[in-house]
């Protein structure tokens, strides 16, 4: 099983959408919130994703397609 830590940044238009929940539901990844700062207008979440490399990549692509910015905290997937 691999893991990757990313920072997700939410614009105001996406702040109320269940982006993290959907990543765990729609892809075979476990989501673990490490840190967060969210308010009514914007927010960010440091998120650890656990799963197979392909599923982590699919989950990240899905979150980006959902309108949030996803930046790696650690540069490589760790297995």
Residue, then its C-alpha position, 0 to 999 in steps of 0.5 A: x500500500x502506498x501513501x501520499x500527502x497533498x494539500x488541497x486548496x478550496x475556492x469559495x465556490x467549492x467550500x461546501x462540496x464533499x470533495x474528500x468524502x467523494x475521493x474516499x467513496x469513488x476511489x479505493x483510497x483511505x483519506x486521512x486529514x492531517x491539518x486543515x483551515x477552512x472558513x466560509x470563503x476558502x480553505x485548505x486541507x493537508x490530506x494523506x491518501x493511502x492505497x494503490x498508486x493508480x488509485x491515488x493518482x485517480x483520486x487526485x485527478x478526480x479532485x482536480x476535476x472537481x475544481x480544487x487545487x491539489x499540490x503534493x506535500x511530499x514529492x513521491x508516493x511512498x510504498 
